[in-house]
Amino acid sequence: MTVTTERAIPFFPPDLFDTDREALLAALYEVGTDPEQKFILGRRTARFEDALRTSLGADHVVACSSGTSALTLVLAAMDVGPGDEVIVPAFGCAPLASTVLARGATPVFADTDPVTLTMDPDHAERLVTDRTRALMPAHMFSVMADMPRLRDLATRAGVRLVEDSALAQGGTLRGRPAGLWGDAGVYSFVQVKVFGMPGEGGVALSGDAELADRLRMLRNHGQDGRHRFLHHRIGHNSRFDEVMAAFQLHRMAGLEERVARRTAICSHYSSHLADLAGCGVVAPPVGGDGRFPYVYTLLCEDRDGLRDHLAASGVDTHVYYPRVLPEQPAFAPYANRGGEWPRARDAARRNISLPLYPHLTDERVEHVIAAVRAFAHGRNR
Ligand SMILES: Cc1ncc(COP(=O)(O)O)c(C=O)c1O
């Protein structure tokens, strides 16, 4: 099939914020001309934290400069440090390892569940030692980690549970939103996320008032917000931007609708792709509890063949994390000796994600489905 630029369906669409451009300019003007001249951690950030808190039923929401920073602040607030071990998934994003190492602690990598692509609780349990301070599972692509089992494991092991829910806004499991299962959770608002924005930012969430107080101090150089230049803890600069807070407050009104549209696209993909497992293309587990509509990820033995086929059909795709964390040059020196992560490697080798965003048209969704099906059936002939 010939591909024209007009027809190509991008994976990362360049027009995510086009319909809100006026609101963005208005937010910039409003903050820029506000006599208060407060550009970080002002009243808009406080209102944004409050709005999230109310909509989620969370106890404490602390806005900060990114999802990575939120994880760093959480680990610091829990006093994770040298000599401590944190169990993290072997398949996932760099901050799962780097935030632990930045605290002087050691990431211990657990293998992946082959269906959900999240941390395998059985393997995690085998990795618990008397040095383990925390478990840090991550929700992956469109499926939440097995939080009931991980919660139970953390409680039995007497360790903290850090929920990397950076991607998982909009997901709930047994009625509890992603981010509220751990002793602390996080969201990322980087551009492509479910509640992405045109800038960097994130939040840490917690039901623990003392931990939340520490997080607030740690995001602003260990100060308590009342006494300037009094530093209670070794802190960070991880403050939230007022323009982004104003923009997110504006966008919050449409969040539910955008999540619903993403969910509908995921369901449609699943109802037309779930039967392809026998042809070597495996769709994510079908809908239901513990799902969220961030990225729709297939597993395919001939991943590169599928990728080339879709590209030739005008469908842009994305491959996340093609190398597992313990085999990355930066993290390999710290990886558990003799560790093996066969299913994480398998996920790294086979995953491929399809376009998914609220303004993806029905026609384009059908085109993506037809292209994937043509590949699967062509191979099976
Ligand atoms: C699972 C996960 N955790 C944490 C992060 C870090 O978030 P940020 O990019 O806002 O630092 C990401 C980034 O995409 C992520 O995918």
The ligand as an SDF file (V2000), in Angstrom:
LIG
                    3D

 16 16  0  0  0  0  0  0  0  0999 V2000
    6.1880    4.0790   34.6570 C   0  0  0  0  0  0  0  0  0  0  0  0
    6.8300    5.4290   34.6690 C   0  0  0  0  0  0  0  0  0  0  0  0
    7.2420    5.9400   35.8400 N   0  0  0  0  0  0  0  0  0  0  0  0
    7.7990    7.1660   35.9300 C   0  0  0  0  0  0  0  0  0  0  0  0
    7.9770    7.9490   34.8090 C   0  0  0  0  0  0  0  0  0  0  0  0
    8.6050    9.2900   34.9370 C   0  0  0  0  0  0  0  0  0  0  0  0
    7.7190   10.3530   34.6670 O   0  0  0  0  0  0  0  0  0  0  0  0
    8.2910   11.7340   34.1080 P   0  0  0  0  0  0  0  0  0  0  0  0
    8.5760   11.5620   32.6560 O   0  0  0  0  0  0  0  0  0  0  0  0
    7.1910   12.7240   34.3790 O   0  0  0  0  0  0  0  0  0  0  0  0
    9.5200   12.0520   34.8940 O   0  0  0  0  0  0  0  0  0  0  0  0
    7.5900    7.4620   33.5650 C   0  0  0  0  0  0  0  0  0  0  0  0
    7.8080    8.2840   32.3890 C   0  0  0  0  0  0  0  0  0  0  0  0
    7.2710    8.2560   31.3920 O   0  0  0  0  0  0  0  0  0  0  0  0
    7.0090    6.1720   33.4950 C   0  0  0  0  0  0  0  0  0  0  0  0
    6.6580    5.6370   32.3170 O   0  0  0  0  0  0  0  0  0  0  0  0
  1  2  1  0
  2  3  1  0
  2 15  2  0
  3  4  2  0
  4  5  1  0
  5  6  1  0
  5 12  2  0
  6  7  1  0
  7  8  1  0
  8  9  2  0
  8 10  1  0
  8 11  1  0
 12 13  1  0
 12 15  1  0
 13 14  2  0
 15 16  1  0
M  END
$$$$
